[in-house]
Amino acid sequence: MDNHSPAIWLLPPDLRQYAEAFSGAEEIRLRQGRPPGVLLGGQERPVPGCRAVTGYDLDGVLERATGASVHTARDSVRSGFVSVKGGIRLGLCGSVITRLDRPDGIRRLSSVAIRIPREARGCCDGVFPALFREGFANTLILSPPGGGKTTCLRELTRLLSESGVRVSLCDDRGEVAGIWNGESQFDLGPHTDVMSDAPKAETALMLLRCMNPQVLAMDEITAPGDVQAAEEAVGCGVRLLATAHAENVAEFRTRPLYRRLLRDGVFKNAVVVENHAGARSYRLEALP
């Protein structure tokens, strides 16, 4: 990672000299009073020689991420994140401001996680032919948080789109496509349409109504509204490609939120993303 990388540019100027130490990082973790850390292969490691991060540093990261217009990103900040050009996402922690008993912002930042997305072309070549052999069936991508679900979703979306399938992507946090000024920062194929910066449940229904997709893709089914949107898509004859937090299919079955999807047989396949000593592999399972 060089000093001109968008992620490095977000850092305090004197920490950018450690760019080589951040090379290959999935996340850069900044915590007030602690030296920076990097997430590599699912493991966090300290950056040797770096000074401790200050509150002023964290405020500067957010200011650079929002182009010195933090107020314009208020809706995003109140949800705990900010999207940056290149698909980079900042996770924010601090003192939550509440209004009418609901989060309305974050002040006095205590930590920032800079998540750095990457394309991994070819990572799904081993499972895609089987998914597409008899026509694409509803498929779920499973891994723990930070385990590579979004990367897999991005690659399968590209492969479906390059196969001539119309894909509509619900990118509520802007992390899959990294849309910037209307253009995706990642290659999602020639037949992919993206709706971003809105809750998945509402976005999914908008895409079903206005874009006539053959496959609806969404990252992280995490709320009852997401489950309902998935079921409505299936009812409209649209195929699904989605992700969910789970180590494997057995763990997925234990989550109360997903029981309805399993009971109704919404998903037919699961792509399980596994991490072996920092190297990811992709295993296909049928969901009965």
Contacts in CASP RR format, 6 or more apart in sequence:
PFRMAT RR
TARGET T0000
AUTHOR 0000-0000-0000
METHOD contacts of the structure
MODEL  1
MDNHSPAIWLLPPDLRQYAEAFSGAEEIRLRQGRPPGVLLGGQERPVPGC
RAVTGYDLDGVLERATGASVHTARDSVRSGFVSVKGGIRLGLCGSVITRL
DRPDGIRRLSSVAIRIPREARGCCDGVFPALFREGFANTLILSPPGGGKT
TCLRELTRLLSESGVRVSLCDDRGEVAGIWNGESQFDLGPHTDVMSDAPK
AETALMLLRCMNPQVLAMDEITAPGDVQAAEEAVGCGVRLLATAHAENVA
EFRTRPLYRRLLRDGVFKNAVVVENHAGARSYRLEALP
1 7 0 8 1.000
1 8 0 8 1.000
1 19 0 8 1.000
1 20 0 8 1.000
1 22 0 8 1.000
1 23 0 8 1.000
1 24 0 8 1.000
1 25 0 8 1.000
2 8 0 8 1.000
2 19 0 8 1.000
3 9 0 8 1.000
3 16 0 8 1.000
3 17 0 8 1.000
3 19 0 8 1.000
5 19 0 8 1.000
6 84 0 8 1.000
6 85 0 8 1.000
6 86 0 8 1.000
6 88 0 8 1.000
7 22 0 8 1.000
7 25 0 8 1.000
7 28 0 8 1.000
7 88 0 8 1.000
7 114 0 8 1.000
7 116 0 8 1.000
8 16 0 8 1.000
8 19 0 8 1.000
8 22 0 8 1.000
9 16 0 8 1.000
9 64 0 8 1.000
10 61 0 8 1.000
10 64 0 8 1.000
10 65 0 8 1.000
10 84 0 8 1.000
10 88 0 8 1.000
10 90 0 8 1.000
10 114 0 8 1.000
11 28 0 8 1.000
11 30 0 8 1.000
11 36 0 8 1.000
11 61 0 8 1.000
12 53 0 8 1.000
12 57 0 8 1.000
12 60 0 8 1.000
12 61 0 8 1.000
14 51 0 8 1.000
15 36 0 8 1.000
15 50 0 8 1.000
15 51 0 8 1.000
15 57 0 8 1.000
18 36 0 8 1.000
18 47 0 8 1.000
18 49 0 8 1.000
18 50 0 8 1.000
21 38 0 8 1.000
21 47 0 8 1.000
21 48 0 8 1.000
21 50 0 8 1.000
22 28 0 8 1.000
22 38 0 8 1.000
22 47 0 8 1.000
24 38 0 8 1.000
24 40 0 8 1.000
24 116 0 8 1.000
25 38 0 8 1.000
25 39 0 8 1.000
25 40 0 8 1.000
25 116 0 8 1.000
26 39 0 8 1.000
26 40 0 8 1.000
26 41 0 8 1.000
26 42 0 8 1.000
26 115 0 8 1.000
26 116 0 8 1.000
26 146 0 8 1.000
27 38 0 8 1.000
27 39 0 8 1.000
27 113 0 8 1.000
27 114 0 8 1.000
27 115 0 8 1.000
27 116 0 8 1.000
28 36 0 8 1.000
28 37 0 8 1.000
28 38 0 8 1.000
28 39 0 8 1.000
28 113 0 8 1.000
28 114 0 8 1.000
28 116 0 8 1.000
29 36 0 8 1.000
29 37 0 8 1.000
29 38 0 8 1.000
29 39 0 8 1.000
29 44 0 8 1.000
29 111 0 8 1.000
29 112 0 8 1.000
29 113 0 8 1.000
29 114 0 8 1.000
30 36 0 8 1.000
30 37 0 8 1.000
30 53 0 8 1.000
30 57 0 8 1.000
30 58 0 8 1.000
30 61 0 8 1.000
30 111 0 8 1.000
30 112 0 8 1.000
30 113 0 8 1.000
30 114 0 8 1.000
31 53 0 8 1.000
31 110 0 8 1.000
31 111 0 8 1.000
32 52 0 8 1.000
32 53 0 8 1.000
32 54 0 8 1.000
32 55 0 8 1.000
32 57 0 8 1.000
32 58 0 8 1.000
32 109 0 8 1.000
32 110 0 8 1.000
32 111 0 8 1.000
33 52 0 8 1.000
33 53 0 8 1.000
33 54 0 8 1.000
34 52 0 8 1.000
34 53 0 8 1.000
35 46 0 8 1.000
35 47 0 8 1.000
35 49 0 8 1.000
35 50 0 8 1.000
35 51 0 8 1.000
35 52 0 8 1.000
35 53 0 8 1.000
36 46 0 8 1.000
36 47 0 8 1.000
36 50 0 8 1.000
36 53 0 8 1.000
37 44 0 8 1.000
37 45 0 8 1.000
37 46 0 8 1.000
37 47 0 8 1.000
37 50 0 8 1.000
38 44 0 8 1.000
38 45 0 8 1.000
38 47 0 8 1.000
39 45 0 8 1.000
40 278 0 8 1.000
41 275 0 8 1.000
41 278 0 8 1.000
42 146 0 8 1.000
42 147 0 8 1.000
42 275 0 8 1.000
42 278 0 8 1.000
43 278 0 8 1.000
55 108 0 8 1.000
55 109 0 8 1.000
58 109 0 8 1.000
58 110 0 8 1.000
58 111 0 8 1.000
58 112 0 8 1.000
59 109 0 8 1.000
61 90 0 8 1.000
61 112 0 8 1.000
61 114 0 8 1.000
62 70 0 8 1.000
62 77 0 8 1.000
62 82 0 8 1.000
62 90 0 8 1.000
62 92 0 8 1.000
62 109 0 8 1.000
62 112 0 8 1.000
63 70 0 8 1.000
65 73 0 8 1.000
65 82 0 8 1.000
65 84 0 8 1.000
65 90 0 8 1.000
66 72 0 8 1.000
66 73 0 8 1.000
66 82 0 8 1.000
70 77 0 8 1.000
73 82 0 8 1.000
74 105 0 8 1.000
76 82 0 8 1.000
76 83 0 8 1.000
76 197 0 8 1.000
77 92 0 8 1.000
77 105 0 8 1.000
77 106 0 8 1.000
78 103 0 8 1.000
78 104 0 8 1.000
78 105 0 8 1.000
78 106 0 8 1.000
79 103 0 8 1.000
80 91 0 8 1.000
80 92 0 8 1.000
80 105 0 8 1.000
80 106 0 8 1.000
81 89 0 8 1.000
81 90 0 8 1.000
81 91 0 8 1.000
81 92 0 8 1.000
81 173 0 8 1.000
82 89 0 8 1.000
82 90 0 8 1.000
82 91 0 8 1.000
82 92 0 8 1.000
83 89 0 8 1.000
83 90 0 8 1.000
83 173 0 8 1.000
83 174 0 8 1.000
83 175 0 8 1.000
83 178 0 8 1.000
83 197 0 8 1.000
84 90 0 8 1.000
85 178 0 8 1.000
85 180 0 8 1.000
85 185 0 8 1.000
86 117 0 8 1.000
86 178 0 8 1.000
86 180 0 8 1.000
86 185 0 8 1.000
87 117 0 8 1.000
87 174 0 8 1.000
87 175 0 8 1.000
87 177 0 8 1.000
87 178 0 8 1.000
87 180 0 8 1.000
87 185 0 8 1.000
87 186 0 8 1.000
88 114 0 8 1.000
88 115 0 8 1.000
88 116 0 8 1.000
88 117 0 8 1.000
89 114 0 8 1.000
89 115 0 8 1.000
89 117 0 8 1.000
89 173 0 8 1.000
89 174 0 8 1.000
89 175 0 8 1.000
90 112 0 8 1.000
90 113 0 8 1.000
90 114 0 8 1.000
90 115 0 8 1.000
91 112 0 8 1.000
91 113 0 8 1.000
91 114 0 8 1.000
91 115 0 8 1.000
92 106 0 8 1.000
92 109 0 8 1.000
92 111 0 8 1.000
92 112 0 8 1.000
93 106 0 8 1.000
93 109 0 8 1.000
93 110 0 8 1.000
93 111 0 8 1.000
93 112 0 8 1.000
94 106 0 8 1.000
94 107 0 8 1.000
94 108 0 8 1.000
94 109 0 8 1.000
94 110 0 8 1.000
94 111 0 8 1.000
95 106 0 8 1.000
95 107 0 8 1.000
95 108 0 8 1.000
95 110 0 8 1.000
96 103 0 8 1.000
96 105 0 8 1.000
96 106 0 8 1.000
97 103 0 8 1.000
97 104 0 8 1.000
97 105 0 8 1.000
97 106 0 8 1.000
97 107 0 8 1.000
98 104 0 8 1.000
115 175 0 8 1.000
117 150 0 8 1.000
117 151 0 8 1.000
117 154 0 8 1.000
117 175 0 8 1.000
117 178 0 8 1.000
117 186 0 8 1.000
118 151 0 8 1.000
119 151 0 8 1.000
119 154 0 8 1.000
119 155 0 8 1.000
119 186 0 8 1.000
119 187 0 8 1.000
120 151 0 8 1.000
120 152 0 8 1.000
120 154 0 8 1.000
120 155 0 8 1.000
121 155 0 8 1.000
121 158 0 8 1.000
121 187 0 8 1.000
122 155 0 8 1.000
123 151 0 8 1.000
123 152 0 8 1.000
123 155 0 8 1.000
123 280 0 8 1.000
123 282 0 8 1.000
124 152 0 8 1.000
124 155 0 8 1.000
124 156 0 8 1.000
124 159 0 8 1.000
124 271 0 8 1.000
124 282 0 8 1.000
126 282 0 8 1.000
127 271 0 8 1.000
127 282 0 8 1.000
127 283 0 8 1.000
127 284 0 8 1.000
128 156 0 8 1.000
128 159 0 8 1.000
130 284 0 8 1.000
131 137 0 8 1.000
131 139 0 8 1.000
131 156 0 8 1.000
131 269 0 8 1.000
131 271 0 8 1.000
131 284 0 8 1.000
132 159 0 8 1.000
132 160 0 8 1.000
132 163 0 8 1.000
136 160 0 8 1.000
136 165 0 8 1.000
136 215 0 8 1.000
136 239 0 8 1.000
136 241 0 8 1.000
137 239 0 8 1.000
137 268 0 8 1.000
137 269 0 8 1.000
138 234 0 8 1.000
138 239 0 8 1.000
138 240 0 8 1.000
138 241 0 8 1.000
138 266 0 8 1.000
138 267 0 8 1.000
138 268 0 8 1.000
138 269 0 8 1.000
139 156 0 8 1.000
139 240 0 8 1.000
139 241 0 8 1.000
139 242 0 8 1.000
139 267 0 8 1.000
139 268 0 8 1.000
139 269 0 8 1.000
139 270 0 8 1.000
139 271 0 8 1.000
140 242 0 8 1.000
140 243 0 8 1.000
140 244 0 8 1.000
140 252 0 8 1.000
140 267 0 8 1.000
140 269 0 8 1.000
140 270 0 8 1.000
140 271 0 8 1.000
140 287 0 8 1.000
141 149 0 8 1.000
141 152 0 8 1.000
141 153 0 8 1.000
141 156 0 8 1.000
141 241 0 8 1.000
141 242 0 8 1.000
141 243 0 8 1.000
141 244 0 8 1.000
141 270 0 8 1.000
141 271 0 8 1.000
141 273 0 8 1.000
142 149 0 8 1.000
142 243 0 8 1.000
142 244 0 8 1.000
142 245 0 8 1.000
142 246 0 8 1.000
142 247 0 8 1.000
142 248 0 8 1.000
142 249 0 8 1.000
142 252 0 8 1.000
142 270 0 8 1.000
142 271 0 8 1.000
142 272 0 8 1.000
142 273 0 8 1.000
143 149 0 8 1.000
143 152 0 8 1.000
143 243 0 8 1.000
143 245 0 8 1.000
143 246 0 8 1.000
143 247 0 8 1.000
143 272 0 8 1.000
143 273 0 8 1.000
143 274 0 8 1.000
143 275 0 8 1.000
144 245 0 8 1.000
144 246 0 8 1.000
144 247 0 8 1.000
145 245 0 8 1.000
147 273 0 8 1.000
147 275 0 8 1.000
147 280 0 8 1.000
148 273 0 8 1.000
148 280 0 8 1.000
149 219 0 8 1.000
149 220 0 8 1.000
149 243 0 8 1.000
149 244 0 8 1.000
149 245 0 8 1.000
149 273 0 8 1.000
150 175 0 8 1.000
150 176 0 8 1.000
150 219 0 8 1.000
150 243 0 8 1.000
152 243 0 8 1.000
152 271 0 8 1.000
152 273 0 8 1.000
152 282 0 8 1.000
153 176 0 8 1.000
153 217 0 8 1.000
153 219 0 8 1.000
153 241 0 8 1.000
153 242 0 8 1.000
153 243 0 8 1.000
154 176 0 8 1.000
154 177 0 8 1.000
154 186 0 8 1.000
154 188 0 8 1.000
156 217 0 8 1.000
156 241 0 8 1.000
156 271 0 8 1.000
157 167 0 8 1.000
157 169 0 8 1.000
157 176 0 8 1.000
157 188 0 8 1.000
157 189 0 8 1.000
157 192 0 8 1.000
157 217 0 8 1.000
157 241 0 8 1.000
158 187 0 8 1.000
158 188 0 8 1.000
158 189 0 8 1.000
158 192 0 8 1.000
160 167 0 8 1.000
160 215 0 8 1.000
160 241 0 8 1.000
161 167 0 8 1.000
161 188 0 8 1.000
161 189 0 8 1.000
161 190 0 8 1.000
161 191 0 8 1.000
161 192 0 8 1.000
162 189 0 8 1.000
162 190 0 8 1.000
162 191 0 8 1.000
164 190 0 8 1.000
164 191 0 8 1.000
165 191 0 8 1.000
165 214 0 8 1.000
165 215 0 8 1.000
166 191 0 8 1.000
166 192 0 8 1.000
166 193 0 8 1.000
166 211 0 8 1.000
166 212 0 8 1.000
166 213 0 8 1.000
166 214 0 8 1.000
166 215 0 8 1.000
167 188 0 8 1.000
167 191 0 8 1.000
167 192 0 8 1.000
167 193 0 8 1.000
167 213 0 8 1.000
167 214 0 8 1.000
167 215 0 8 1.000
167 216 0 8 1.000
167 217 0 8 1.000
167 241 0 8 1.000
168 192 0 8 1.000
168 193 0 8 1.000
168 194 0 8 1.000
168 195 0 8 1.000
168 207 0 8 1.000
168 208 0 8 1.000
168 211 0 8 1.000
168 213 0 8 1.000
168 215 0 8 1.000
168 216 0 8 1.000
168 217 0 8 1.000
169 176 0 8 1.000
169 177 0 8 1.000
169 188 0 8 1.000
169 192 0 8 1.000
169 193 0 8 1.000
169 194 0 8 1.000
169 195 0 8 1.000
169 217 0 8 1.000
169 218 0 8 1.000
170 195 0 8 1.000
170 200 0 8 1.000
170 203 0 8 1.000
170 204 0 8 1.000
170 207 0 8 1.000
170 216 0 8 1.000
170 217 0 8 1.000
170 218 0 8 1.000
170 219 0 8 1.000
170 229 0 8 1.000
171 177 0 8 1.000
171 178 0 8 1.000
171 179 0 8 1.000
171 194 0 8 1.000
171 195 0 8 1.000
171 196 0 8 1.000
171 219 0 8 1.000
172 196 0 8 1.000
172 197 0 8 1.000
172 198 0 8 1.000
172 199 0 8 1.000
172 200 0 8 1.000
172 203 0 8 1.000
172 219 0 8 1.000
173 196 0 8 1.000
173 197 0 8 1.000
173 219 0 8 1.000
174 196 0 8 1.000
174 197 0 8 1.000
175 219 0 8 1.000
176 186 0 8 1.000
176 188 0 8 1.000
176 194 0 8 1.000
176 217 0 8 1.000
176 219 0 8 1.000
177 184 0 8 1.000
177 185 0 8 1.000
177 186 0 8 1.000
177 188 0 8 1.000
177 192 0 8 1.000
177 194 0 8 1.000
177 196 0 8 1.000
178 184 0 8 1.000
178 185 0 8 1.000
178 186 0 8 1.000
178 196 0 8 1.000
179 185 0 8 1.000
179 194 0 8 1.000
179 196 0 8 1.000
184 192 0 8 1.000
184 194 0 8 1.000
188 194 0 8 1.000
193 207 0 8 1.000
193 211 0 8 1.000
193 213 0 8 1.000
195 203 0 8 1.000
195 206 0 8 1.000
195 207 0 8 1.000
196 203 0 8 1.000
198 206 0 8 1.000
200 218 0 8 1.000
200 219 0 8 1.000
200 220 0 8 1.000
200 221 0 8 1.000
200 223 0 8 1.000
200 225 0 8 1.000
200 226 0 8 1.000
200 229 0 8 1.000
201 223 0 8 1.000
201 225 0 8 1.000
201 226 0 8 1.000
201 228 0 8 1.000
201 229 0 8 1.000
204 216 0 8 1.000
204 218 0 8 1.000
204 226 0 8 1.000
204 229 0 8 1.000
204 230 0 8 1.000
204 232 0 8 1.000
204 233 0 8 1.000
205 229 0 8 1.000
205 232 0 8 1.000
207 213 0 8 1.000
207 216 0 8 1.000
208 216 0 8 1.000
208 232 0 8 1.000
208 233 0 8 1.000
208 236 0 8 1.000
208 238 0 8 1.000
213 238 0 8 1.000
214 238 0 8 1.000
214 239 0 8 1.000
215 238 0 8 1.000
215 239 0 8 1.000
215 240 0 8 1.000
215 241 0 8 1.000
216 233 0 8 1.000
216 238 0 8 1.000
216 239 0 8 1.000
216 240 0 8 1.000
216 241 0 8 1.000
217 240 0 8 1.000
217 241 0 8 1.000
217 242 0 8 1.000
218 226 0 8 1.000
218 229 0 8 1.000
218 230 0 8 1.000
218 240 0 8 1.000
218 241 0 8 1.000
218 242 0 8 1.000
218 243 0 8 1.000
219 242 0 8 1.000
219 243 0 8 1.000
220 226 0 8 1.000
220 242 0 8 1.000
220 243 0 8 1.000
220 244 0 8 1.000
220 245 0 8 1.000
221 227 0 8 1.000
221 230 0 8 1.000
221 242 0 8 1.000
221 243 0 8 1.000
221 244 0 8 1.000
221 257 0 8 1.000
221 258 0 8 1.000
221 261 0 8 1.000
222 244 0 8 1.000
222 245 0 8 1.000
222 257 0 8 1.000
223 257 0 8 1.000
224 257 0 8 1.000
227 257 0 8 1.000
227 258 0 8 1.000
227 260 0 8 1.000
227 261 0 8 1.000
230 240 0 8 1.000
230 242 0 8 1.000
230 261 0 8 1.000
230 266 0 8 1.000
231 260 0 8 1.000
231 261 0 8 1.000
231 264 0 8 1.000
231 266 0 8 1.000
233 240 0 8 1.000
234 240 0 8 1.000
234 266 0 8 1.000
240 266 0 8 1.000
240 267 0 8 1.000
242 267 0 8 1.000
244 252 0 8 1.000
244 255 0 8 1.000
244 258 0 8 1.000
246 252 0 8 1.000
246 255 0 8 1.000
248 272 0 8 1.000
249 270 0 8 1.000
249 272 0 8 1.000
249 285 0 8 1.000
249 287 0 8 1.000
252 258 0 8 1.000
252 262 0 8 1.000
252 270 0 8 1.000
253 259 0 8 1.000
253 262 0 8 1.000
261 267 0 8 1.000
262 287 0 8 1.000
265 287 0 8 1.000
267 287 0 8 1.000
268 286 0 8 1.000
268 287 0 8 1.000
269 284 0 8 1.000
269 285 0 8 1.000
269 286 0 8 1.000
269 287 0 8 1.000
270 284 0 8 1.000
270 285 0 8 1.000
270 286 0 8 1.000
270 287 0 8 1.000
271 282 0 8 1.000
271 283 0 8 1.000
271 284 0 8 1.000
271 285 0 8 1.000
272 282 0 8 1.000
272 283 0 8 1.000
272 284 0 8 1.000
272 285 0 8 1.000
273 280 0 8 1.000
273 281 0 8 1.000
273 282 0 8 1.000
274 280 0 8 1.000
274 281 0 8 1.000
274 282 0 8 1.000
274 283 0 8 1.000
END
